[in-house]
Amino acid sequence: MPFAFLKRTARQPAVPRQRVSDHQVAGRTLALRIVESERARRLTLRIDADGRGLRMTVPTGLRRGEVEQFLARHQGWLEERIARLPDRPQVRPGIKIPLRGVPHLIVHAPEARGTVTVGSQDGVPALFVHGDRRHMPRRLADFLKREAKRDIEPIVARHAAAIGRKPKTIRYRDTSSRWGSCTSDGSLSFSWRIMMAPAPVIDYLVAHEVAHLREMNHGPKFWELCGSLCPDTARCRAWLKKNGNALQAIVFE
């Protein structure tokens, strides 16, 4: 049967309807999010950057059978891509996660209160996570959020001043589908996971989103502006495309 839609008047914008279900791929159960869009002219399928879900965009009124046929035709493609995704390491003592591109050993140091400090152990850069071990993932995530706020806001100010724009707000989230965003009203959002990337890549991401304060597109003028803010745009963009999935795969739960 066709997907159901809410009725709307001519003046109301179309609101995509979403459905979420489970889909089995390569031995994994992934959340499949189907989004109906009046602007879509064909079916598109995307794997979330963290490998935990799928997103399908479909035209308005498409029948369920057509969705199932599309998934069946692309099952082999999905299995190949999922199998190539990086492992999803759980944050725990003894593993390493990068901070500004430098691998740091996670060390549980329960004797102090619940904070995270940066240091070294036997000459190896380390993140010492204090307090109850059960709260280690959350404390490390909160630490990266604080580091993101400390690093990113001055970079935003510098790039925004260079183009004569000022953001409305700056937010930090854990988003699996994108590293940053800029809304039409000038609100910037960044994934705090970007703090695991090298400093030049952090600068590129900020330059990219700030450039959207002037150019809300990805046309030639946008890339020219982004390149003027971050001359190393091409290399940093390639680094994030190559390594971003591994950063998204780290589990902070």
Rosetta blueprint (number, residue, H / E / L):
1 M L
2 P E
3 F L
4 A L
5 F L
6 L L
7 K L
8 R L
9 T L
10 A L
11 R L
12 Q L
13 P L
14 A L
15 V L
16 P L
17 R L
18 Q E
19 R E
20 V E
21 S E
22 D E
23 H E
24 Q E
25 V E
26 A L
27 G L
28 R E
29 T E
30 L E
31 A E
32 L E
33 R E
34 I E
35 V E
36 E E
37 S E
38 E L
39 R L
40 A L
41 R L
42 R L
43 L L
44 T E
45 L E
46 R E
47 I E
48 D L
49 A L
50 D L
51 G L
52 R L
53 G E
54 L E
55 R E
56 M E
57 T E
58 V E
59 P E
60 T L
61 G L
62 L L
63 R E
64 R H
65 G H
66 E H
67 V H
68 E H
69 Q H
70 F H
71 L H
72 A H
73 R H
74 H L
75 Q H
76 G H
77 W H
78 L H
79 E H
80 E H
81 R H
82 I H
83 A H
84 R L
85 L L
86 P L
87 D L
88 R L
89 P L
90 Q E
91 V L
92 R L
93 P L
94 G L
95 I L
96 K E
97 I E
98 P E
99 L E
100 R L
101 G L
102 V E
103 P E
104 H E
105 L E
106 I E
107 V E
108 H E
109 A E
110 P L
111 E L
112 A L
113 R L
114 G L
115 T L
116 V E
117 T E
118 V E
119 G E
120 S E
121 Q E
122 D L
123 G L
124 V E
125 P E
126 A E
127 L E
128 F E
129 V E
130 H E
131 G L
132 D L
133 R H
134 R H
135 H H
136 M H
137 P H
138 R H
139 R H
140 L H
141 A H
142 D H
143 F H
144 L H
145 K H
146 R H
147 E H
148 A H
149 K H
150 R H
151 D H
152 I H
153 E H
154 P H
155 I H
156 V H
157 A H
158 R H
159 H H
160 A H
161 A H
162 A H
163 I H
164 G L
165 R L
166 K L
167 P L
168 K L
169 T E
170 I E
171 R E
172 Y E
173 R E
174 D L
175 T L
176 S L
177 S L
178 R L
179 W L
180 G E
181 S E
182 C E
183 T L
184 S L
185 D L
186 G L
187 S E
188 L E
189 S E
190 F E
191 S E
192 W H
193 R H
194 I H
195 M H
196 M H
197 A L
198 P L
199 A H
200 P H
201 V H
202 I H
203 D H
204 Y H
205 L H
206 V H
207 A H
208 H H
209 E H
210 V H
211 A H
212 H L
213 L L
214 R L
215 E L
216 M L
217 N L
218 H L
219 G L
220 P H
221 K H
222 F H
223 W H
224 E H
225 L H
226 C H
227 G H
228 S H
229 L H
230 C L
231 P L
232 D L
233 T H
234 A H
235 R H
236 C H
237 R H
238 A H
239 W H
240 L H
241 K H
242 K H
243 N H
244 G H
245 N H
246 A H
247 L H
248 Q H
249 A H
250 I L
251 V E
252 F L
253 E L
